[in-house]
Amino acid sequence: MIVGIAALWALAEATCFVILPDFFLLPAVVARPRLAIRLVLAVLAGSLIGSLALALASRQAPDAVHDFIVALPFTSQEMFEAVAGATDLAAAVLTQPVSGVPAKVWTWTGVNDGVALVPFFAVLMAARLMRFTAVAAVGGLLAATCGTFLRRHARVVLVLYTVVFMGALSVIAGLR
């Protein structure tokens, strides 16, 4: 069940949802550390499927998809312009996980700039895999060092986690 939720969350985030799958992945690994590898692979698979679906939609209706993405919270036209300004988009996509620019923007730009999509998606997913793995490693470390405390105070911890995560996301979006 938890693995399926992780995959669906990542698929949604790659297409229309604005909350990173990392938000779900971290507490899921803390709660179920033995599922860490499956959770990371599920998030990666959902991200790939969602990105491919977005790529297909972007080919069919580029203007409509662009307008849809720009209208989402935490995205902007400036993000599209920053990504479009990359001299080597396939290499620049390696920075996606730390750029503050959603994968949706990178995907739309890659499709509409005519980059070779197989290497582009391979690099995008490799970059995302590195971030998902790092998040899962932090979750595993938290589970090993203070898992009992976190589970005992789960409600308070989840509220604080949500506030901190959303605050950080808002700061990152505001810096763009």
Long-range contacts (C-beta under 8 A, 24 or more apart in sequence): 2-28, 2-31, 2-32, 2-35, 2-39, 3-35, 3-38, 3-39, 3-42, 4-42, 6-39, 6-42, 6-43, 6-46, 7-42, 7-43, 7-45, 7-46, 8-46, 9-43, 9-46, 10-42, 10-43, 10-44, 10-45, 10-46, 10-47, 10-50, 11-46, 11-47, 11-49, 11-50, 11-53, 12-46, 12-50, 13-46, 13-47, 13-50, 13-102, 13-103, 14-46, 14-47, 14-48, 14-49, 14-50, 14-51, 14-53, 14-54, 14-103, 14-104, 14-107, 15-50, 15-53, 15-54, 15-104, 16-68, 16-72, 18-72, 18-73, 18-74, 18-75, 18-102, 19-169, 20-169, 21-46, 21-47, 21-132, 22-131, 22-132, 22-135, 23-165, 25-132, 25-135, 25-136, 25-139, 26-135, 26-136, 26-138, 26-139, 26-142, 26-161, 27-139, 27-158, 27-161, 28-139, 29-135, 29-136, 29-139, 29-140, 29-143, 30-139, 30-142, 30-143, 30-147, 30-150, 30-151, 31-143, 31-151, 33-139, 33-140, 33-143, 33-144, 33-147, 36-136, 36-139, 36-140, 37-136, 39-136, 40-129, 40-132, 40-133, 40-136, 43-132, 44-125, 44-128, 44-129, 44-132, 47-103, 47-125, 47-128, 48-121, 48-125, 51-103, 51-107, 51-121, 51-124, 51-125, 52-121, 54-104, 54-107, 54-108, 55-107, 55-110, 55-111, 55-117, 55-121, 58-107, 58-108, 58-111, 58-112, 59-111, 62-108, 62-111, 62-112, 65-108, 66-108, 66-112, 69-102, 69-104, 69-105, 69-108, 72-102, 72-104, 73-173, 74-102, 74-169, 74-173, 75-102, 75-104, 75-105, 76-176, 78-176, 79-105, 79-176, 80-105, 80-108, 80-109, 82-176, 83-109, 84-109, 84-113, 89-113, 89-115, 89-120, 90-115, 90-116, 90-119, 90-120, 90-123, 91-123, 93-120, 93-123, 93-124, 93-127, 94-123, 94-126, 94-127, 95-127, 96-124, 96-127, 96-128, 97-127, 97-128, 97-130, 97-131, 98-131, 100-172, 100-173, 100-175, 100-176, 101-176, 103-128
